[in-house]
Amino acid sequence: MTADDSFGRLDDDDYPAYTMGRAAEMLGTTQGFLRAIGEARLITPLRSTGGHRRYSRYQLRIAARARELVDGGTPIEAACRIVVLEDQLEEAQRINAEYRRDAESAGSTTAA
């Protein structure tokens, strides 16, 4: 991948553009917190060719939500589980909305 290819992917939410240090700085947390949520398997950072952790914007949003819960007094393991459940609920709601749209589209075509 060339530098031009990498630059074009910066808009991709799943592109691992941020180093651990930069991710921690952006979240206002420590690198240890990022390691802890990685160990809890909330997020799995990709590794650079040199073995360094790299985070995507999507992973940073997940980490930020976990940090909010931890800052509010929730134990880290519980915070990670809550974030996973919230993410699953959001995905299920998205799928249900898609099914509803498809059903409405199918209903309007048969009614015509």
Secondary structure, DSSP 8 states (H G I E B T S, - for coil): --HHHHHHGGG-TTS--EEHHHHHHHHTS-HHHHHHHHHTTS---EE-TTS-EEE-HHHHHHHHHHHHHHHTT--HHHHHHHHHHHHHHHHHHHHHHHHHHHHHHHHHHHH-
